[in-house]
Amino acid sequence: MQVTRGQISLFLCLLSCASSLGTRYTPDWASLDARPIPEWYDEVKFGIFVHWGVFSVPAFGSEWFWWYWKGAQNPNYIQFMTKNYPPGFSYTDFAPEFHAQFFDPDEMADIFEASGAKYVVLTNKHHEGFTNWGSPYSWNWNSVDNGPHRDLVADLGAAIRKRSLHYGLYNSLYEWFNPIYLSDKQSGFKTRDYVEKKAMPELYELVNRYKPDLIWSDGDWEAPDTYWNSTGFLAWLYNDSPVKVRSLHHVVLILKLSQIVIQIIMPASFHSLQDVVVTNDRWGLGCYCKHGGYYNCADKFTPGKLPDHKWEKCQSVDTISWGYRRNMKLSELMDLPSIIKDMVYVVALGGNYLLNVGPTSDGMIAPVFEERLRGIGAWLKVNGEAIYATKPWRVQAENATVPVWYTSKSSTVYAIFTSNPMQNSFTLSAPKTSNSTVVTLLGSPEPLKWAPLHSSGLIVLLPDLPFTPADAWTLKLDEVA
């Protein structure tokens, strides 16, 4: 059989693509920082953060309860304990009260799915050191030996993945009152006993056991990355861990070269050759906004312009705390319009939006949080096209008839406005129209009438805007530049 030039070219292309799977990263920031961020993360845009632990039992002040009580000795926390608990009551005494008796992973996952989120990040371990799984490195200070007596990481993970959502795990590197860590700290981090005996073995075990798509590192800031051996861990994670490559259905390509039949098993799409695991930038003092995967930079990070690196804003519905608080007030919670406005701003500037809710100690999502999440999902059902898998446009925002944020897909531009202009004519200055331009309001199939402005821009005749509790609408502009 004659070998065609096309067959040879295809064969060489496949070999080249396959070789990309062999890319290995060395344990230094120059190599690790060069790793492309997997495409799935940029496409999903919206995720749910879940802060849950022993701090959910006192449910007072914030998830930093133990530190404020015993570390900072904040008088408000001391007074709370004096009024409500007997003398001698310790923080570890809260753990048996962490029952999670109403925790139904499927119900919780249903709420998250209904929000329109495409990934969920659960606290595997916060700074208190209590793990939400049966860590062999945290004897009797974990959710299997104590409190719920169940593997919360595994239970929620199974429910999340059953709904085809990505599952990530938050991990605090340090632990406030771990005596081994405190000993290392006292030495000026010249000793590394905590890292070698506790932090890193536990993190490797976590990855091997639960295979998270995302690792949200935290609790790193007191010591340099060399103390944590962050580059060594990340090199293993990117090169050899079980979460390196996405598991996909494969196709078999058969090439007949002369008398030889060659079967090449390849992913169904070249995009699937990308690595899957994603990490953030919290890997040691000085790493924020500089090293790692995508950038968090700081809690509730709010850049003033389009960053040149993929980033994420983590934000909590409860503006005071990440963990559940029994003493929270309605005025301290973000309302739905505020959440949507924040999300739109983040996505327009190329970021992901990770919105936090804290479950109660008995395993429930508070109704007020559920109401917010379902409200987001309702808005995304209509407007999600302008959020998911979009890219920042050449202009991210303009003060039009009302403030507008832009996102884009190819030759389609989305103009999202988060307040009602209260008039029928709507002026946009940035888009450059053509004879092929079509303008629609997402949620309505009928094209809108519009007229071009002199150099660029257009005036759109708006219909009566449909009511939405989110107070945000989207104009879809096809064939604009």
C-alpha positions as CSV (number, residue, x, y, z in Angstrom):
1,M,0.0,0.0,0.0
2,Q,1.3,3.4,-1.0
3,V,2.0,5.8,2.0
4,T,0.5,9.2,1.3
5,R,2.1,12.5,2.4
6,G,-1.0,13.3,4.5
7,Q,-0.7,10.0,6.4
8,I,3.0,10.7,7.2
9,S,2.2,14.3,8.3
10,L,-0.6,13.1,10.5
11,F,1.6,10.4,12.1
12,L,4.3,13.0,12.8
13,C,1.8,15.4,14.3
14,L,0.5,12.7,16.6
15,L,4.0,11.8,17.8
16,S,4.6,15.5,18.5
17,C,1.4,15.8,20.5
18,A,2.1,12.6,22.4
19,S,5.6,13.9,23.3
20,S,4.1,17.0,24.9
21,L,2.7,14.7,27.6
22,G,6.3,14.0,28.5
23,T,7.1,17.6,29.5
24,R,8.7,17.6,32.9
25,Y,9.1,20.5,35.3
26,T,12.1,21.0,37.5
27,P,11.7,22.0,41.2
28,D,12.4,25.7,40.6
29,W,10.1,28.6,40.0
30,A,11.4,29.4,36.5
31,S,10.3,26.0,35.4
32,L,7.1,25.7,37.4
33,D,5.9,29.2,36.6
34,A,6.2,28.4,32.8
35,R,3.5,25.6,33.1
36,P,0.3,26.7,31.3
37,I,-2.8,26.8,33.4
38,P,-5.2,24.1,32.3
39,E,-7.9,25.4,30.0
40,W,-10.8,24.0,32.1
41,Y,-10.0,26.5,34.9
42,D,-10.2,29.6,32.7
43,E,-13.5,28.3,31.1
44,V,-15.5,27.6,34.3
45,K,-15.3,31.2,35.7
46,F,-17.4,30.6,38.8
47,G,-16.8,28.3,41.8
48,I,-18.0,27.8,45.4
49,F,-15.7,27.9,48.4
50,V,-16.7,25.9,51.5
51,H,-15.2,26.8,54.9
52,W,-16.1,24.0,57.3
53,G,-14.5,22.7,60.4
54,V,-14.4,22.7,64.2
55,F,-14.7,26.5,64.1
56,S,-18.3,25.9,62.8
57,V,-19.3,24.7,66.3
58,P,-18.7,27.9,68.3
59,A,-19.8,29.7,65.1
60,F,-18.9,33.1,66.6
61,G,-16.8,35.9,65.2
62,S,-15.0,34.1,62.4
63,E,-13.2,30.8,61.4
64,W,-10.2,32.2,63.2
65,F,-12.0,31.7,66.5
66,W,-9.2,29.6,68.2
67,W,-6.5,32.1,67.3
68,Y,-8.5,35.2,68.4
69,W,-9.4,33.4,71.7
70,K,-6.1,31.9,72.7
71,G,-3.5,33.5,70.3
72,A,-4.6,37.2,70.2
73,Q,-6.6,36.9,73.4
74,N,-9.3,39.2,71.9
75,P,-11.6,40.3,74.8
76,N,-14.7,39.7,72.7
77,Y,-13.8,36.0,72.3
78,I,-12.7,35.6,75.9
79,Q,-16.0,37.1,77.1
80,F,-18.0,34.8,74.7
81,M,-16.3,31.7,76.2
82,T,-16.7,33.0,79.8
83,K,-20.4,33.6,79.3
84,N,-21.2,30.4,77.5
85,Y,-18.8,27.6,78.5
86,P,-17.5,26.2,81.8
87,P,-14.0,27.0,83.1
88,G,-11.4,24.7,81.7
89,F,-13.3,24.2,78.4
90,S,-10.7,23.9,75.6
91,Y,-10.9,24.4,71.8
92,T,-10.5,20.7,71.3
93,D,-13.7,20.1,73.4
94,F,-15.6,21.7,70.5
95,A,-14.7,18.8,68.1
96,P,-17.1,16.2,69.6
97,E,-19.9,18.7,69.0
98,F,-19.0,18.9,65.3
99,H,-21.8,16.3,64.5
100,A,-22.6,17.1,60.8
101,Q,-25.8,15.0,61.6
102,F,-27.8,16.7,58.8
103,F,-25.1,16.6,56.2
104,D,-26.4,15.1,53.0
105,P,-23.7,15.4,50.4
106,D,-26.2,15.1,47.5
107,E,-28.4,17.9,48.9
108,M,-25.4,20.2,49.3
109,A,-24.1,19.4,45.9
110,D,-27.5,20.0,44.4
111,I,-27.4,23.5,45.9
112,F,-23.9,24.2,44.5
113,E,-24.9,22.9,41.0
114,A,-28.1,25.0,41.1
115,S,-25.9,28.1,41.6
116,G,-24.3,27.6,38.2
117,A,-20.9,27.0,39.8
118,K,-18.6,24.7,37.8
119,Y,-16.1,23.9,40.6
120,V,-16.2,23.5,44.4
121,V,-13.3,24.0,46.8
122,L,-13.7,22.4,50.3
123,T,-11.5,23.1,53.3
124,N,-9.7,19.8,53.9
125,K,-7.9,21.5,56.8
126,H,-7.9,25.1,58.1
127,H,-5.3,26.7,60.3
128,E,-6.8,24.8,63.4
129,G,-5.3,21.6,62.0
130,F,-8.5,19.5,62.1
131,T,-8.8,17.5,58.9
132,N,-12.1,16.7,57.3
133,W,-10.9,13.2,56.4
134,G,-9.2,10.5,58.3
135,S,-5.6,11.8,58.0
136,P,-3.1,9.3,59.4
137,Y,-0.9,12.3,60.3
138,S,-3.6,14.0,62.5
139,W,-4.6,11.3,65.0
140,N,-7.9,12.0,66.7
141,W,-8.0,15.5,65.3
142,N,-9.9,14.6,62.2
143,S,-13.5,14.0,61.1
144,V,-13.3,10.2,61.1
145,D,-11.8,9.7,64.6
146,N,-13.7,12.7,66.1
147,G,-16.9,14.7,65.6
148,P,-18.8,13.5,62.5
149,H,-17.0,10.2,62.4
150,R,-17.2,10.3,58.6
151,D,-14.9,11.2,55.7
152,L,-16.4,14.6,54.7
153,V,-13.9,15.1,51.9
154,A,-14.8,11.8,50.2
155,D,-18.5,12.2,50.8
156,L,-18.8,15.7,49.3
157,G,-16.3,14.9,46.6
158,A,-18.3,11.9,45.3
159,A,-21.5,14.0,45.1
160,I,-19.7,16.9,43.4
161,R,-18.2,14.7,40.8
162,K,-21.4,12.9,40.1
163,R,-22.7,16.2,38.8
164,S,-19.6,16.7,36.6
165,L,-18.3,19.6,38.6
166,H,-14.6,20.0,39.3
167,Y,-13.6,19.3,42.9
168,G,-10.8,21.2,44.7
169,L,-9.4,21.1,48.2
170,Y,-8.2,24.0,50.3
171,N,-5.2,23.1,52.5
172,S,-3.6,25.2,55.2
173,L,0.2,24.5,55.3
174,Y,0.7,25.8,58.8
175,E,-1.3,25.0,62.0
176,W,-1.5,27.7,64.7
177,F,-0.8,25.6,67.7
178,N,1.0,22.5,66.4
179,P,3.9,22.1,68.7
180,I,6.2,20.8,66.0
181,Y,5.5,23.8,63.8
182,L,6.0,26.1,66.7
183,S,9.4,24.5,67.4
184,D,10.4,25.1,63.8
185,K,9.2,28.7,64.0
186,Q,11.2,29.3,67.1
187,S,14.3,28.1,65.3
188,G,13.7,30.7,62.6
189,F,12.6,27.9,60.3
190,K,16.1,26.5,60.3
191,T,14.6,23.1,61.3
192,R,11.9,21.5,59.1
193,D,10.5,18.8,61.3
194,Y,6.9,19.9,60.8
195,V,7.2,19.9,57.0
196,E,8.9,16.5,56.9
197,K,6.8,14.8,59.4
198,K,3.4,16.4,59.1
199,A,2.6,19.0,56.4
200,M,4.1,17.4,53.3
201,P,3.4,13.7,54.0
202,E,-0.2,14.7,54.7
203,L,-0.5,16.8,51.5
204,Y,0.9,13.9,49.3
205,E,-1.5,11.5,51.0
206,L,-4.4,14.0,50.3
207,V,-3.6,14.2,46.6
208,N,-3.1,10.4,46.2
209,R,-6.3,9.6,48.0
210,Y,-8.7,12.1,46.7
211,K,-7.2,13.3,43.4
212,P,-8.4,16.9,43.5
213,D,-8.5,19.0,40.3
214,L,-7.4,22.0,42.3
215,I,-5.3,22.6,45.3
216,W,-6.0,25.9,47.1
217,S,-2.9,26.4,49.3
218,D,-2.9,28.8,52.3
219,G,-1.3,29.3,55.7
220,D,2.1,29.7,54.1
221,W,3.0,33.3,54.8
222,E,5.1,32.9,58.0
223,A,7.9,31.0,56.3
224,P,9.7,31.0,52.9
225,D,8.8,28.5,50.2
226,T,12.2,26.8,50.8
227,Y,10.9,25.8,54.3
228,W,7.8,24.3,52.9
229,N,9.6,22.6,50.0
230,S,6.9,24.0,47.8
231,T,8.8,23.6,44.5
232,G,9.5,20.0,45.2
233,F,5.9,19.3,45.9
234,L,4.7,21.2,42.8
235,A,7.2,19.4,40.6
236,W,5.8,16.1,41.8
237,L,2.3,17.3,41.4
238,Y,2.8,18.4,37.8
239,N,5.0,15.5,36.7
240,D,4.1,12.4,38.5
241,S,0.9,12.8,40.6
242,P,-2.4,11.0,39.8
243,V,-4.0,14.3,38.9
244,K,-1.5,15.3,36.3
245,V,-3.6,14.4,33.3
246,R,-7.3,14.5,32.8
247,S,-8.9,11.1,32.3
248,L,-10.9,11.1,29.1
249,H,-12.6,8.7,26.7
250,H,-10.1,7.8,24.0
251,V,-10.4,7.0,20.3
252,V,-8.2,4.5,18.4
253,L,-6.6,5.9,15.2
254,I,-5.4,3.2,12.8
255,L,-2.8,4.2,10.2
256,K,-1.8,1.8,7.5
257,L,1.8,2.6,6.5
258,S,2.8,0.2,3.8
259,Q,2.1,-3.3,5.2
260,I,2.3,-2.2,8.8
261,V,-0.9,-1.4,10.8
262,I,-0.2,1.1,13.6
263,Q,-2.8,1.8,16.3
264,I,-2.4,5.0,18.1
265,I,-4.6,5.5,21.2
266,M,-5.1,9.2,21.5
267,P,-7.3,11.6,23.5
268,A,-10.5,12.5,21.7
269,S,-9.3,16.1,21.5
270,F,-5.9,17.7,21.4
271,H,-7.1,20.0,24.2
272,S,-7.2,17.0,26.5
273,L,-3.4,16.7,26.2
274,Q,-3.3,19.5,28.8
275,D,-2.6,18.8,32.4
276,V,-5.6,19.0,34.7
277,V,-4.5,20.0,38.2
278,V,-4.6,23.7,39.1
279,T,-2.9,25.5,42.0
280,N,-2.8,29.0,43.4
281,D,0.1,31.2,44.5
282,R,0.2,30.7,48.3
283,W,3.3,28.6,48.6
284,G,5.5,30.7,50.9
285,L,6.5,34.2,52.0
286,G,6.9,36.3,48.9
287,C,5.1,34.0,46.5
288,Y,1.8,35.9,46.3
289,C,1.1,37.4,42.9
290,K,4.4,36.0,41.7
291,H,4.8,32.2,41.8
292,G,2.6,29.1,41.4
293,G,-0.5,28.6,39.2
294,Y,-3.2,31.3,39.1
295,Y,-2.9,34.3,41.4
296,N,-5.0,35.0,44.5
297,C,-2.7,37.8,45.6
298,A,-4.8,38.5,48.7
299,D,-8.2,37.6,50.0
300,K,-10.9,39.5,48.1
301,F,-8.2,40.7,45.6
302,T,-9.6,43.5,43.4
303,P,-7.3,44.7,40.7
304,G,-7.8,48.1,39.2
305,K,-7.0,47.0,35.6
306,L,-6.7,43.8,33.5
307,P,-4.0,41.7,35.0
308,D,-1.5,40.0,32.8
309,H,-1.8,36.6,34.6
310,K,-4.8,34.4,35.3
311,W,-6.3,35.3,38.7
312,E,-9.1,34.5,41.0
313,K,-11.1,36.6,43.5
314,C,-12.3,34.7,46.6
315,Q,-15.2,36.4,48.2
316,S,-17.6,35.4,51.0
317,V,-21.3,36.0,51.1
318,D,-20.8,36.8,54.8
319,T,-18.5,39.8,54.5
320,I,-17.2,39.4,58.0
321,S,-16.3,35.7,58.1
322,W,-15.5,32.7,55.9
323,G,-16.9,30.2,58.4
324,Y,-20.5,30.1,59.5
325,R,-21.4,32.6,62.3
326,R,-24.5,32.4,64.5
327,N,-24.1,36.1,65.2
328,M,-24.2,37.3,61.5
329,K,-26.6,40.0,60.5
330,L,-28.4,40.5,57.3
331,S,-26.7,43.8,56.7
332,E,-23.4,42.0,56.8
333,L,-24.3,39.7,53.9
334,M,-23.8,40.4,50.2
335,D,-27.2,40.7,48.4
336,L,-27.7,39.1,45.0
337,P,-27.2,42.3,42.9
338,S,-23.9,42.9,44.7
339,I,-22.7,39.3,44.1
340,I,-23.6,39.5,40.4
341,K,-21.9,42.9,40.0
342,D,-18.8,41.6,41.6
343,M,-18.7,38.4,39.5
344,V,-19.2,40.4,36.3
345,Y,-16.4,42.7,37.1
346,V,-14.1,39.8,37.9
347,V,-14.9,37.9,34.7
348,A,-14.5,41.0,32.6
349,L,-11.0,41.4,33.9
350,G,-10.1,37.8,33.1
351,G,-10.6,36.4,36.6
352,N,-12.5,33.5,38.2
353,Y,-15.0,34.2,41.0
354,L,-14.8,31.8,44.0
355,L,-17.8,32.6,46.3
356,N,-17.7,31.3,49.8
357,V,-20.5,29.9,52.1
358,G,-19.9,28.3,55.5
359,P,-22.0,25.3,56.4
360,T,-23.3,24.9,60.0
361,S,-21.7,22.4,62.3
362,D,-24.7,20.1,61.7
363,G,-24.0,20.1,58.0
364,M,-26.6,22.5,56.6
365,I,-26.3,25.4,54.2
366,A,-28.1,28.3,55.8
367,P,-31.3,29.2,53.9
368,V,-30.1,32.8,53.3
369,F,-26.9,31.4,51.7
370,E,-29.0,28.9,49.6
371,E,-31.2,31.7,48.5
372,R,-28.2,33.7,47.2
373,L,-26.7,30.7,45.4
374,R,-30.0,29.8,43.7
375,G,-30.4,33.4,42.7
376,I,-27.0,33.4,41.0
377,G,-28.0,30.2,39.2
378,A,-31.2,31.7,37.9
379,W,-29.3,34.7,36.5
380,L,-26.7,32.5,34.9
381,K,-29.3,30.3,33.2
382,V,-30.1,33.4,31.1
383,N,-26.8,35.2,31.1
384,G,-24.2,32.4,31.5
385,E,-23.3,32.6,27.8
386,A,-21.7,36.0,28.7
387,I,-19.7,34.5,31.6
388,Y,-18.6,30.9,30.9
389,A,-15.6,30.3,28.5
390,T,-15.4,34.0,27.7
391,K,-12.3,36.1,27.3
392,P,-11.6,39.7,28.2
393,W,-12.4,42.1,25.4
394,R,-10.1,44.8,24.1
395,V,-12.2,47.2,26.2
396,Q,-13.2,45.8,29.6
397,A,-15.7,48.6,30.7
398,E,-17.2,51.9,29.7
399,N,-19.4,54.5,31.3
400,A,-22.2,54.2,28.8
401,T,-25.9,55.1,29.4
402,V,-25.1,53.1,32.6
403,P,-21.8,51.4,33.5
404,V,-21.1,48.5,31.3
405,W,-18.7,45.5,31.5
406,Y,-17.6,43.6,28.4
407,T,-16.7,40.0,27.8
408,S,-16.2,38.3,24.4
409,K,-16.1,35.1,22.4
410,S,-14.6,35.3,19.0
411,S,-16.5,38.0,17.0
412,T,-19.3,38.1,19.7
413,V,-19.1,40.7,22.4
414,Y,-21.3,40.8,25.5
415,A,-22.2,44.1,27.2
416,I,-23.4,43.5,30.7
417,F,-25.0,46.3,32.6
418,T,-25.8,46.0,36.4
419,S,-28.4,48.8,36.7
420,N,-31.5,49.6,34.8
421,P,-31.0,52.6,32.4
422,M,-34.7,53.5,32.8
423,Q,-34.9,54.6,29.2
424,N,-35.3,52.9,25.8
425,S,-32.2,54.2,24.0
426,F,-28.9,52.7,25.1
427,T,-25.6,54.0,23.8
428,L,-22.4,52.0,23.6
429,S,-19.2,53.8,22.4
430,A,-16.6,51.0,22.2
431,P,-18.0,48.4,19.7
432,K,-17.3,48.9,16.0
433,T,-20.3,47.7,14.0
434,S,-20.7,46.4,10.5
435,N,-23.6,45.6,8.2
436,S,-23.6,42.1,9.6
437,T,-24.0,43.2,13.3
438,V,-26.9,41.7,15.2
439,V,-27.9,42.8,18.7
440,T,-30.0,40.8,21.0
441,L,-30.9,40.8,24.7
442,L,-30.0,37.5,26.3
443,G,-33.2,35.7,27.2
444,S,-35.0,37.1,24.3
445,P,-34.6,35.7,20.7
446,E,-35.8,38.8,18.9
447,P,-33.1,41.1,17.3
448,L,-33.1,44.6,18.6
449,K,-33.1,47.7,16.5
450,W,-29.9,49.7,16.5
451,A,-28.1,52.5,14.6
452,P,-24.4,53.1,14.3
453,L,-22.7,56.2,15.6
454,H,-20.3,58.2,13.4
455,S,-16.9,56.7,14.1
456,S,-17.6,53.8,16.4
457,G,-20.3,52.7,18.7
458,L,-24.0,52.3,18.4
459,I,-27.4,53.2,19.9
460,V,-29.7,50.3,20.8
461,L,-33.4,50.5,21.2
462,L,-34.1,48.5,24.4
463,P,-37.3,46.7,25.1
464,D,-38.9,46.7,28.5
465,L,-36.3,44.9,30.5
466,P,-37.6,41.7,32.2
467,F,-37.6,41.7,36.0
468,T,-34.6,40.0,37.6
469,P,-33.7,40.0,41.3
470,A,-30.1,40.3,40.2
471,D,-30.6,43.7,38.5
472,A,-28.3,42.8,35.6
473,W,-28.9,42.3,31.9
474,T,-26.8,41.4,28.9
475,L,-26.7,42.7,25.3
476,K,-25.2,40.2,22.8
477,L,-23.5,41.9,19.9
478,D,-22.6,39.5,17.1
479,E,-20.2,40.6,14.4
480,V,-18.6,43.6,16.0
481,A,-15.0,44.5,16.4
